[in-house]
């Protein structure tokens, strides 16, 4: 049975995540407020950011940049 949530990104009811896809408090917020469809849109955007900016996900500073972009993308549109 799928979990239906109100997605704050899409501004509509949609299928929620099956599990928490990101750790911590931000991960809980994503799990409760961001649908699968919106998360897929973020993954595409994240890939673009990583490739265009040549980010290294083993580097803490680069991961912080991605997290900042993720928060802006998912919650500030």
PDB file with SEQRES, HELIX, SHEET and CRYST1 records, atoms N, CA, C and O in Angstrom:
SEQRES   1 A   77  UNK UNK UNK UNK UNK UNK UNK UNK UNK UNK UNK UNK UNK          
SEQRES   2 A   77  UNK UNK UNK UNK UNK UNK UNK UNK UNK UNK UNK UNK UNK          
SEQRES   3 A   77  UNK UNK UNK UNK UNK UNK UNK UNK UNK UNK UNK UNK UNK          
SEQRES   4 A   77  UNK UNK UNK UNK UNK UNK UNK UNK UNK UNK UNK UNK UNK          
SEQRES   5 A   77  UNK UNK UNK UNK UNK UNK UNK UNK UNK UNK UNK UNK UNK          
SEQRES   6 A   77  UNK UNK UNK UNK UNK UNK UNK UNK UNK UNK UNK UNK              
HELIX    1 AA1 UNK A   24  UNK A   33  1                                  10    
HELIX    2 AA2 UNK A   36  UNK A   53  1                                  18    
HELIX    3 AA3 UNK A   60  UNK A   75  1                                  16    
SHEET    1 AA1 2 UNK A   4  UNK A   7  0                                        
SHEET    2 AA1 2 UNK A  12  UNK A  15 -1                                        
CRYST1    1.000    1.000    1.000  90.00  90.00  90.00 P 1           1          
ATOM      1  N   UNK A   1       0.846  -1.188   0.000  1.00  0.00           N  
ATOM      2  CA  UNK A   1       0.000   0.000   0.000  1.00  0.00           C  
ATOM      3  C   UNK A   1       0.885   1.241   0.000  1.00  0.00           C  
ATOM      4  O   UNK A   1       1.789   1.366   0.826  1.00  0.00           O  
ATOM      5  N   UNK A   2       0.626   2.143  -0.912  1.00  0.00           N  
ATOM      6  CA  UNK A   2       1.449   3.345  -0.991  1.00  0.00           C  
ATOM      7  C   UNK A   2       0.950   4.401   0.000  1.00  0.00           C  
ATOM      8  O   UNK A   2      -0.224   4.451   0.366  1.00  0.00           O  
ATOM      9  N   UNK A   3       1.880   5.218   0.402  1.00  0.00           N  
ATOM     10  CA  UNK A   3       1.624   6.279   1.359  1.00  0.00           C  
ATOM     11  C   UNK A   3       1.334   7.566   0.574  1.00  0.00           C  
ATOM     12  O   UNK A   3       2.148   7.988  -0.248  1.00  0.00           O  
ATOM     13  N   UNK A   4       0.187   8.181   0.825  1.00  0.00           N  
ATOM     14  CA  UNK A   4      -0.180   9.419   0.134  1.00  0.00           C  
ATOM     15  C   UNK A   4       0.091  10.594   1.080  1.00  0.00           C  
ATOM     16  O   UNK A   4      -0.345  10.601   2.232  1.00  0.00           O  
ATOM     17  N   UNK A   5       0.820  11.582   0.563  1.00  0.00           N  
ATOM     18  CA  UNK A   5       1.133  12.778   1.342  1.00  0.00           C  
ATOM     19  C   UNK A   5       0.765  14.007   0.515  1.00  0.00           C  
ATOM     20  O   UNK A   5       0.514  13.910  -0.686  1.00  0.00           O  
ATOM     21  N   UNK A   6       0.737  15.161   1.174  1.00  0.00           N  
ATOM     22  CA  UNK A   6       0.629  16.413   0.432  1.00  0.00           C  
ATOM     23  C   UNK A   6       2.055  16.872   0.166  1.00  0.00           C  
ATOM     24  O   UNK A   6       2.783  17.224   1.094  1.00  0.00           O  
ATOM     25  N   UNK A   7       2.447  16.869  -1.089  1.00  0.00           N  
ATOM     26  CA  UNK A   7       3.812  17.238  -1.475  1.00  0.00           C  
ATOM     27  C   UNK A   7       3.920  18.761  -1.526  1.00  0.00           C  
ATOM     28  O   UNK A   7       3.217  19.416  -2.296  1.00  0.00           O  
ATOM     29  N   UNK A   8       4.809  19.320  -0.696  1.00  0.00           N  
ATOM     30  CA  UNK A   8       4.976  20.771  -0.671  1.00  0.00           C  
ATOM     31  C   UNK A   8       5.690  21.288  -1.923  1.00  0.00           C  
ATOM     32  O   UNK A   8       5.604  22.477  -2.231  1.00  0.00           O  
ATOM     33  N   UNK A   9       6.383  20.425  -2.635  1.00  0.00           N  
ATOM     34  CA  UNK A   9       7.051  20.818  -3.875  1.00  0.00           C  
ATOM     35  C   UNK A   9       6.049  20.912  -5.016  1.00  0.00           C  
ATOM     36  O   UNK A   9       6.013  21.905  -5.743  1.00  0.00           O  
ATOM     37  N   UNK A  10       5.232  19.867  -5.168  1.00  0.00           N  
ATOM     38  CA  UNK A  10       4.267  19.817  -6.267  1.00  0.00           C  
ATOM     39  C   UNK A  10       2.956  20.519  -5.931  1.00  0.00           C  
ATOM     40  O   UNK A  10       2.157  20.805  -6.822  1.00  0.00           O  
ATOM     41  N   UNK A  11       2.734  20.797  -4.644  1.00  0.00           N  
ATOM     42  CA  UNK A  11       1.498  21.436  -4.159  1.00  0.00           C  
ATOM     43  C   UNK A  11       0.263  20.591  -4.473  1.00  0.00           C  
ATOM     44  O   UNK A  11      -0.785  21.108  -4.858  1.00  0.00           O  
ATOM     45  N   UNK A  12       0.419  19.267  -4.297  1.00  0.00           N  
ATOM     46  CA  UNK A  12      -0.699  18.343  -4.529  1.00  0.00           C  
ATOM     47  C   UNK A  12      -0.457  17.047  -3.761  1.00  0.00           C  
ATOM     48  O   UNK A  12       0.659  16.766  -3.324  1.00  0.00           O  
ATOM     49  N   UNK A  13      -1.513  16.272  -3.607  1.00  0.00           N  
ATOM     50  CA  UNK A  13      -1.372  14.967  -2.976  1.00  0.00           C  
ATOM     51  C   UNK A  13      -0.694  14.027  -3.967  1.00  0.00           C  
ATOM     52  O   UNK A  13      -1.020  14.002  -5.154  1.00  0.00           O  
ATOM     53  N   UNK A  14       0.254  13.259  -3.448  1.00  0.00           N  
ATOM     54  CA  UNK A  14       1.030  12.370  -4.307  1.00  0.00           C  
ATOM     55  C   UNK A  14       1.597  11.236  -3.462  1.00  0.00           C  
ATOM     56  O   UNK A  14       1.539  11.277  -2.233  1.00  0.00           O  
ATOM     57  N   UNK A  15       2.144  10.224  -4.128  1.00  0.00           N  
ATOM     58  CA  UNK A  15       2.720   9.079  -3.431  1.00  0.00           C  
ATOM     59  C   UNK A  15       3.998   9.485  -2.707  1.00  0.00           C  
ATOM     60  O   UNK A  15       4.900  10.072  -3.304  1.00  0.00           O  
ATOM     61  N   UNK A  16       4.070   9.165  -1.408  1.00  0.00           N  
ATOM     62  CA  UNK A  16       5.228   9.503  -0.591  1.00  0.00           C  
ATOM     63  C   UNK A  16       6.358   8.501  -0.743  1.00  0.00           C  
ATOM     64  O   UNK A  16       6.209   7.456  -1.377  1.00  0.00           O  
ATOM     65  N   UNK A  17       7.481   8.843  -0.150  1.00  0.00           N  
ATOM     66  CA  UNK A  17       8.652   7.973  -0.161  1.00  0.00           C  
ATOM     67  C   UNK A  17       8.357   6.670   0.578  1.00  0.00           C  
ATOM     68  O   UNK A  17       7.551   6.657   1.509  1.00  0.00           O  
ATOM     69  N   UNK A  18       8.998   5.581   0.175  1.00  0.00           N  
ATOM     70  CA  UNK A  18       8.860   4.299   0.857  1.00  0.00           C  
ATOM     71  C   UNK A  18       9.688   4.250   2.139  1.00  0.00           C  
ATOM     72  O   UNK A  18       9.367   3.509   3.069  1.00  0.00           O  
ATOM     73  N   UNK A  19      10.747   5.039   2.178  1.00  0.00           N  
ATOM     74  CA  UNK A  19      11.639   5.076   3.334  1.00  0.00           C  
ATOM     75  C   UNK A  19      12.320   6.447   3.349  1.00  0.00           C  
ATOM     76  O   UNK A  19      12.240   7.199   2.378  1.00  0.00           O  
ATOM     77  N   UNK A  20      12.977   6.756   4.441  1.00  0.00           N  
ATOM     78  CA  UNK A  20      13.669   8.037   4.572  1.00  0.00           C  
ATOM     79  C   UNK A  20      14.901   8.021   3.672  1.00  0.00           C  
ATOM     80  O   UNK A  20      15.821   7.235   3.898  1.00  0.00           O  
ATOM     81  N   UNK A  21      14.926   8.872   2.664  1.00  0.00           N  
ATOM     82  CA  UNK A  21      15.982   8.843   1.653  1.00  0.00           C  
ATOM     83  C   UNK A  21      17.200   9.692   2.018  1.00  0.00           C  
ATOM     84  O   UNK A  21      18.223   9.638   1.336  1.00  0.00           O  
ATOM     85  N   UNK A  22      17.091  10.472   3.088  1.00  0.00           N  
ATOM     86  CA  UNK A  22      18.184  11.348   3.515  1.00  0.00           C  
ATOM     87  C   UNK A  22      18.240  11.303   5.030  1.00  0.00           C  
ATOM     88  O   UNK A  22      17.192  11.231   5.672  1.00  0.00           O  
ATOM     89  N   UNK A  23      19.419  11.341   5.624  1.00  0.00           N  
ATOM     90  CA  UNK A  23      19.512  11.209   7.083  1.00  0.00           C  
ATOM     91  C   UNK A  23      19.109  12.474   7.842  1.00  0.00           C  
ATOM     92  O   UNK A  23      19.034  13.562   7.271  1.00  0.00           O  
ATOM     93  N   UNK A  24      18.855  12.307   9.120  1.00  0.00           N  
ATOM     94  CA  UNK A  24      18.651  13.426  10.029  1.00  0.00           C  
ATOM     95  C   UNK A  24      17.290  14.092   9.945  1.00  0.00           C  
ATOM     96  O   UNK A  24      16.335  13.554   9.384  1.00  0.00           O  
ATOM     97  N   UNK A  25      17.239  15.277  10.523  1.00  0.00           N  
ATOM     98  CA  UNK A  25      16.004  16.059  10.582  1.00  0.00           C  
ATOM     99  C   UNK A  25      15.517  16.435   9.185  1.00  0.00           C  
ATOM    100  O   UNK A  25      14.322  16.368   8.897  1.00  0.00           O  
ATOM    101  N   UNK A  26      16.447  16.828   8.327  1.00  0.00           N  
ATOM    102  CA  UNK A  26      16.077  17.168   6.943  1.00  0.00           C  
ATOM    103  C   UNK A  26      15.489  15.951   6.242  1.00  0.00           C  
ATOM    104  O   UNK A  26      14.540  16.076   5.469  1.00  0.00           O  
ATOM    105  N   UNK A  27      16.043  14.788   6.505  1.00  0.00           N  
ATOM    106  CA  UNK A  27      15.525  13.551   5.926  1.00  0.00           C  
ATOM    107  C   UNK A  27      14.101  13.262   6.365  1.00  0.00           C  
ATOM    108  O   UNK A  27      13.283  12.803   5.567  1.00  0.00           O  
ATOM    109  N   UNK A  28      13.799  13.529   7.633  1.00  0.00           N  
ATOM    110  CA  UNK A  28      12.433  13.330   8.129  1.00  0.00           C  
ATOM    111  C   UNK A  28      11.472  14.287   7.448  1.00  0.00           C  
ATOM    112  O   UNK A  28      10.352  13.914   7.101  1.00  0.00           O  
ATOM    113  N   UNK A  29      11.920  15.536   7.255  1.00  0.00           N  
ATOM    114  CA  UNK A  29      11.079  16.525   6.579  1.00  0.00           C  
ATOM    115  C   UNK A  29      10.821  16.106   5.128  1.00  0.00           C  
ATOM    116  O   UNK A  29       9.699  16.226   4.634  1.00  0.00           O  
ATOM    117  N   UNK A  30      11.848  15.622   4.459  1.00  0.00           N  
ATOM    118  CA  UNK A  30      11.701  15.149   3.080  1.00  0.00           C  
ATOM    119  C   UNK A  30      10.733  13.967   3.040  1.00  0.00           C  
ATOM    120  O   UNK A  30       9.853  13.913   2.182  1.00  0.00           O  
ATOM    121  N   UNK A  31      10.895  13.029   3.961  1.00  0.00           N  
ATOM    122  CA  UNK A  31      10.025  11.845   4.017  1.00  0.00           C  
ATOM    123  C   UNK A  31       8.560  12.248   4.195  1.00  0.00           C  
ATOM    124  O   UNK A  31       7.674  11.646   3.589  1.00  0.00           O  
ATOM    125  N   UNK A  32       8.307  13.244   5.007  1.00  0.00           N  
ATOM    126  CA  UNK A  32       6.933  13.647   5.316  1.00  0.00           C  
ATOM    127  C   UNK A  32       6.326  14.614   4.310  1.00  0.00           C  
ATOM    128  O   UNK A  32       5.102  14.683   4.195  1.00  0.00           O  
ATOM    129  N   UNK A  33       7.152  15.368   3.571  1.00  0.00           N  
ATOM    130  CA  UNK A  33       6.623  16.445   2.735  1.00  0.00           C  
ATOM    131  C   UNK A  33       6.949  16.356   1.244  1.00  0.00           C  
ATOM    132  O   UNK A  33       6.377  17.100   0.448  1.00  0.00           O  
ATOM    133  N   UNK A  34       7.855  15.462   0.853  1.00  0.00           N  
ATOM    134  CA  UNK A  34       8.291  15.406  -0.547  1.00  0.00           C  
ATOM    135  C   UNK A  34       7.917  14.061  -1.160  1.00  0.00           C  
ATOM    136  O   UNK A  34       8.253  13.007  -0.619  1.00  0.00           O  
ATOM    137  N   UNK A  35       7.229  14.106  -2.277  1.00  0.00           N  
ATOM    138  CA  UNK A  35       6.759  12.883  -2.941  1.00  0.00           C  
ATOM    139  C   UNK A  35       7.881  12.219  -3.731  1.00  0.00           C  
ATOM    140  O   UNK A  35       8.948  12.794  -3.943  1.00  0.00           O  
ATOM    141  N   UNK A  36       7.601  10.987  -4.158  1.00  0.00           N  
ATOM    142  CA  UNK A  36       8.561  10.266  -5.008  1.00  0.00           C  
ATOM    143  C   UNK A  36       8.844  11.046  -6.291  1.00  0.00           C  
ATOM    144  O   UNK A  36       9.990  11.149  -6.727  1.00  0.00           O  
ATOM    145  N   UNK A  37       7.795  11.587  -6.882  1.00  0.00           N  
ATOM    146  CA  UNK A  37       7.939  12.317  -8.147  1.00  0.00           C  
ATOM    147  C   UNK A  37       8.837  13.553  -7.969  1.00  0.00           C  
ATOM    148  O   UNK A  37       9.699  13.826  -8.804  1.00  0.00           O  
ATOM    149  N   UNK A  38       8.626  14.286  -6.881  1.00  0.00           N  
ATOM    150  CA  UNK A  38       9.445  15.470  -6.611  1.00  0.00           C  
ATOM    151  C   UNK A  38      10.887  15.075  -6.323  1.00  0.00           C  
ATOM    152  O   UNK A  38      11.818  15.760  -6.748  1.00  0.00           O  
ATOM    153  N   UNK A  39      11.076  13.968  -5.600  1.00  0.00           N  
ATOM    154  CA  UNK A  39      12.434  13.501  -5.294  1.00  0.00           C  
ATOM    155  C   UNK A  39      13.164  13.121  -6.574  1.00  0.00           C  
ATOM    156  O   UNK A  39      14.360  13.385  -6.702  1.00  0.00           O  
ATOM    157  N   UNK A  40      12.465  12.506  -7.524  1.00  0.00           N  
ATOM    158  CA  UNK A  40      13.076  12.164  -8.810  1.00  0.00           C  
ATOM    159  C   UNK A  40      13.528  13.426  -9.538  1.00  0.00           C  
ATOM    160  O   UNK A  40      14.592  13.434 -10.157  1.00  0.00           O  
ATOM    161  N   UNK A  41      12.733  14.488  -9.469  1.00  0.00           N  
ATOM    162  CA  UNK A  41      13.118  15.764 -10.096  1.00  0.00           C  
ATOM    163  C   UNK A  41      14.393  16.304  -9.453  1.00  0.00           C  
ATOM    164  O   UNK A  41      15.268  16.830 -10.140  1.00  0.00           O  
ATOM    165  N   UNK A  42      14.490  16.169  -8.111  1.00  0.00           N  
ATOM    166  CA  UNK A  42      15.689  16.622  -7.424  1.00  0.00           C  
ATOM    167  C   UNK A  42      16.908  15.805  -7.854  1.00  0.00           C  
ATOM    168  O   UNK A  42      17.979  16.374  -8.063  1.00  0.00           O  
ATOM    169  N   UNK A  43      16.772  14.503  -7.989  1.00  0.00           N  
ATOM    170  CA  UNK A  43      17.906  13.653  -8.380  1.00  0.00           C  
ATOM    171  C   UNK A  43      18.458  14.085  -9.739  1.00  0.00           C  
ATOM    172  O   UNK A  43      19.673  14.103  -9.938  1.00  0.00           O  
ATOM    173  N   UNK A  44      17.578  14.430 -10.666  1.00  0.00           N  
ATOM    174  CA  UNK A  44      18.018  14.932 -11.976  1.00  0.00           C  
ATOM    175  C   UNK A  44      18.788  16.238 -11.792  1.00  0.00           C  
ATOM    176  O   UNK A  44      19.867  16.411 -12.358  1.00  0.00           O  
ATOM    177  N   UNK A  45      18.230  17.158 -10.998  1.00  0.00           N  
ATOM    178  CA  UNK A  45      18.879  18.446 -10.754  1.00  0.00           C  
ATOM    179  C   UNK A  45      20.222  18.256 -10.039  1.00  0.00           C  
ATOM    180  O   UNK A  45      21.205  18.925 -10.358  1.00  0.00           O  
ATOM    181  N   UNK A  46      20.250  17.345  -9.079  1.00  0.00           N  
ATOM    182  CA  UNK A  46      21.486  17.073  -8.333  1.00  0.00           C  
ATOM    183  C   UNK A  46      22.587  16.575  -9.269  1.00  0.00           C  
ATOM    184  O   UNK A  46      23.737  17.001  -9.158  1.00  0.00           O  
ATOM    185  N   UNK A  47      22.243  15.687 -10.176  1.00  0.00           N  
ATOM    186  CA  UNK A  47      23.211  15.157 -11.133  1.00  0.00           C  
ATOM    187  C   UNK A  47      23.783  16.277 -11.992  1.00  0.00           C  
ATOM    188  O   UNK A  47      24.986  16.318 -12.251  1.00  0.00           O  
ATOM    189  N   UNK A  48      22.924  17.174 -12.430  1.00  0.00           N  
ATOM    190  CA  UNK A  48      23.370  18.321 -13.225  1.00  0.00           C  
ATOM    191  C   UNK A  48      24.339  19.184 -12.426  1.00  0.00           C  
ATOM    192  O   UNK A  48      25.390  19.575 -12.935  1.00  0.00           O  
ATOM    193  N   UNK A  49      23.987  19.482 -11.167  1.00  0.00           N  
ATOM    194  CA  UNK A  49      24.852  20.316 -10.321  1.00  0.00           C  
ATOM    195  C   UNK A  49      26.216  19.666 -10.088  1.00  0.00           C  
ATOM    196  O   UNK A  49      27.252  20.326 -10.172  1.00  0.00           O  
ATOM    197  N   UNK A  50      26.204  18.377  -9.798  1.00  0.00           N  
ATOM    198  CA  UNK A  50      27.457  17.664  -9.549  1.00  0.00           C  
ATOM    199  C   UNK A  50      28.349  17.691 -10.791  1.00  0.00           C  
ATOM    200  O   UNK A  50      29.548  17.950 -10.695  1.00  0.00           O  
ATOM    201  N   UNK A  51      27.767  17.426 -11.936  1.00  0.00           N  
ATOM    202  CA  UNK A  51      28.554  17.383 -13.174  1.00  0.00           C  
ATOM    203  C   UNK A  51      29.038  18.759 -13.603  1.00  0.00           C  
ATOM    204  O   UNK A  51      30.205  18.917 -13.962  1.00  0.00           O  
ATOM    205  N   UNK A  52      28.160  19.759 -13.572  1.00  0.00           N  
ATOM    206  CA  UNK A  52      28.544  21.094 -14.036  1.00  0.00           C  
ATOM    207  C   UNK A  52      29.587  21.741 -13.133  1.00  0.00           C  
ATOM    208  O   UNK A  52      30.478  22.446 -13.609  1.00  0.00           O  
ATOM    209  N   UNK A  53      29.473  21.499 -11.827  1.00  0.00           N  
ATOM    210  CA  UNK A  53      30.394  22.122 -10.875  1.00  0.00           C  
ATOM    211  C   UNK A  53      31.547  21.210 -10.471  1.00  0.00           C  
ATOM    212  O   UNK A  53      32.369  21.566  -9.627  1.00  0.00           O  
ATOM    213  N   UNK A  54      31.598  20.022 -11.088  1.00  0.00           N  
ATOM    214  CA  UNK A  54      32.651  19.045 -10.808  1.00  0.00           C  
ATOM    215  C   UNK A  54      32.795  18.799  -9.310  1.00  0.00           C  
ATOM    216  O   UNK A  54      33.898  18.828  -8.762  1.00  0.00           O  
ATOM    217  N   UNK A  55      31.657  18.554  -8.658  1.00  0.00           N  
ATOM    218  CA  UNK A  55      31.651  18.324  -7.213  1.00  0.00           C  
ATOM    219  C   UNK A  55      32.055  16.889  -6.902  1.00  0.00           C  
ATOM    220  O   UNK A  55      31.769  15.969  -7.669  1.00  0.00           O  
ATOM    221  N   UNK A  56      32.718  16.714  -5.775  1.00  0.00           N  
ATOM    222  CA  UNK A  56      33.161  15.407  -5.301  1.00  0.00           C  
ATOM    223  C   UNK A  56      32.362  15.083  -4.040  1.00  0.00           C  
ATOM    224  O   UNK A  56      32.503  15.773  -3.030  1.00  0.00           O  
ATOM    225  N   UNK A  57      31.536  14.056  -4.082  1.00  0.00           N  
ATOM    226  CA  UNK A  57      30.670  13.746  -2.947  1.00  0.00           C  
ATOM    227  C   UNK A  57      31.421  13.135  -1.769  1.00  0.00           C  
ATOM    228  O   UNK A  57      30.824  12.891  -0.721  1.00  0.00           O  
ATOM    229  N   UNK A  58      32.722  12.883  -1.922  1.00  0.00           N  
ATOM    230  CA  UNK A  58      33.555  12.467  -0.789  1.00  0.00           C  
ATOM    231  C   UNK A  58      34.075  13.677  -0.021  1.00  0.00           C  
ATOM    232  O   UNK A  58      34.597  13.536   1.085  1.00  0.00           O  
ATOM    233  N   UNK A  59      33.932  14.868  -0.606  1.00  0.00           N  
ATOM    234  CA  UNK A  59      34.383  16.114   0.004  1.00  0.00           C  
ATOM    235  C   UNK A  59      33.231  16.715   0.821  1.00  0.00           C  
ATOM    236  O   UNK A  59      32.139  16.924   0.292  1.00  0.00           O  
ATOM    237  N   UNK A  60      33.474  16.993   2.107  1.00  0.00           N  
ATOM    238  CA  UNK A  60      32.442  17.511   3.002  1.00  0.00           C  
ATOM    239  C   UNK A  60      31.873  18.845   2.512  1.00  0.00           C  
ATOM    240  O   UNK A  60      30.663  19.059   2.579  1.00  0.00           O  
ATOM    241  N   UNK A  61      32.725  19.735   2.026  1.00  0.00           N  
ATOM    242  CA  UNK A  61      32.259  21.041   1.550  1.00  0.00           C  
ATOM    243  C   UNK A  61      31.326  20.899   0.346  1.00  0.00           C  
ATOM    244  O   UNK A  61      30.329  21.614   0.242  1.00  0.00           O  
ATOM    245  N   UNK A  62      31.648  19.987  -0.552  1.00  0.00           N  
ATOM    246  CA  UNK A  62      30.803  19.747  -1.723  1.00  0.00           C  
ATOM    247  C   UNK A  62      29.455  19.159  -1.306  1.00  0.00           C  
ATOM    248  O   UNK A  62      28.422  19.513  -1.876  1.00  0.00           O  
ATOM    249  N   UNK A  63      29.458  18.260  -0.313  1.00  0.00           N  
ATOM    250  CA  UNK A  63      28.200  17.691   0.176  1.00  0.00           C  
ATOM    251  C   UNK A  63      27.329  18.767   0.825  1.00  0.00           C  
ATOM    252  O   UNK A  63      26.105  18.745   0.696  1.00  0.00           O  
ATOM    253  N   UNK A  64      27.967  19.705   1.520  1.00  0.00           N  
ATOM    254  CA  UNK A  64      27.216  20.812   2.126  1.00  0.00           C  
ATOM    255  C   UNK A  64      26.577  21.688   1.039  1.00  0.00           C  
ATOM    256  O   UNK A  64      25.444  22.145   1.192  1.00  0.00           O  
ATOM    257  N   UNK A  65      27.309  21.917  -0.054  1.00  0.00           N  
ATOM    258  CA  UNK A  65      26.771  22.698  -1.174  1.00  0.00           C  
ATOM    259  C   UNK A  65      25.538  22.002  -1.758  1.00  0.00           C  
ATOM    260  O   UNK A  65      24.520  22.640  -2.024  1.00  0.00           O  
ATOM    261  N   UNK A  66      25.648  20.690  -1.952  1.00  0.00           N  
ATOM    262  CA  UNK A  66      24.513  19.935  -2.510  1.00  0.00           C  
ATOM    263  C   UNK A  66      23.328  19.990  -1.555  1.00  0.00           C  
ATOM    264  O   UNK A  66      22.191  20.155  -1.997  1.00  0.00           O  
ATOM    265  N   UNK A  67      23.571  19.856  -0.259  1.00  0.00           N  
ATOM    266  CA  UNK A  67      22.471  19.907   0.711  1.00  0.00           C  
ATOM    267  C   UNK A  67      21.786  21.268   0.684  1.00  0.00           C  
ATOM    268  O   UNK A  67      20.561  21.349   0.770  1.00  0.00           O  
ATOM    269  N   UNK A  68      22.570  22.333   0.565  1.00  0.00           N  
ATOM    270  CA  UNK A  68      22.004  23.685   0.479  1.00  0.00           C  
ATOM    271  C   UNK A  68      21.129  23.818  -0.777  1.00  0.00           C  
ATOM    272  O   UNK A  68      20.015  24.337  -0.712  1.00  0.00           O  
ATOM    273  N   UNK A  69      21.641  23.348  -1.912  1.00  0.00           N  
ATOM    274  CA  UNK A  69      20.872  23.396  -3.159  1.00  0.00           C  
ATOM    275  C   UNK A  69      19.610  22.536  -3.054  1.00  0.00           C  
ATOM    276  O   UNK A  69      18.553  22.918  -3.558  1.00  0.00           O  
ATOM    277  N   UNK A  70      19.720  21.386  -2.403  1.00  0.00           N  
ATOM    278  CA  UNK A  70      18.577  20.492  -2.244  1.00  0.00           C  
ATOM    279  C   UNK A  70      17.476  21.169  -1.429  1.00  0.00           C  
ATOM    280  O   UNK A  70      16.302  21.113  -1.794  1.00  0.00           O  
ATOM    281  N   UNK A  71      17.858  21.803  -0.334  1.00  0.00           N  
ATOM    282  CA  UNK A  71      16.881  22.493   0.507  1.00  0.00           C  
ATOM    283  C   UNK A  71      16.197  23.607  -0.270  1.00  0.00           C  
ATOM    284  O   UNK A  71      14.976  23.750  -0.210  1.00  0.00           O  
ATOM    285  N   UNK A  72      16.971  24.388  -0.992  1.00  0.00           N  
ATOM    286  CA  UNK A  72      16.387  25.465  -1.799  1.00  0.00           C  
ATOM    287  C   UNK A  72      15.471  24.916  -2.885  1.00  0.00           C  
ATOM    288  O   UNK A  72      14.376  25.436  -3.099  1.00  0.00           O  
ATOM    289  N   UNK A  73      15.912  23.878  -3.562  1.00  0.00           N  
ATOM    290  CA  UNK A  73      15.137  23.288  -4.656  1.00  0.00           C  
ATOM    291  C   UNK A  73      13.810  22.708  -4.165  1.00  0.00           C  
ATOM    292  O   UNK A  73      12.760  22.965  -4.753  1.00  0.00           O  
ATOM    293  N   UNK A  74      13.862  21.935  -3.097  1.00  0.00           N  
ATOM    294  CA  UNK A  74      12.650  21.226  -2.646  1.00  0.00           C  
ATOM    295  C   UNK A  74      11.688  22.089  -1.847  1.00  0.00           C  
ATOM    296  O   UNK A  74      10.481  21.854  -1.893  1.00  0.00           O  
ATOM    297  N   UNK A  75      12.181  23.073  -1.121  1.00  0.00           N  
ATOM    298  CA  UNK A  75      11.302  23.788  -0.186  1.00  0.00           C  
ATOM    299  C   UNK A  75      11.130  25.276  -0.469  1.00  0.00           C  
ATOM    300  O   UNK A  75      10.267  25.903   0.146  1.00  0.00           O  
ATOM    301  N   UNK A  76      11.894  25.859  -1.350  1.00  0.00           N  
ATOM    302  CA  UNK A  76      11.820  27.310  -1.570  1.00  0.00           C  
ATOM    303  C   UNK A  76      11.214  27.725  -2.897  1.00  0.00           C  
ATOM    304  O   UNK A  76      11.156  28.918  -3.195  1.00  0.00           O  
ATOM    305  N   UNK A  77      10.754  26.758  -3.714  1.00  0.00           N  
ATOM    306  CA  UNK A  77      10.200  27.124  -5.024  1.00  0.00           C  
ATOM    307  C   UNK A  77       8.831  27.726  -4.875  1.00  0.00           C  
ATOM    308  O   UNK A  77       8.208  28.095  -5.871  1.00  0.00           O  
TER     309      UNK A  77                                                      
END                                                                             
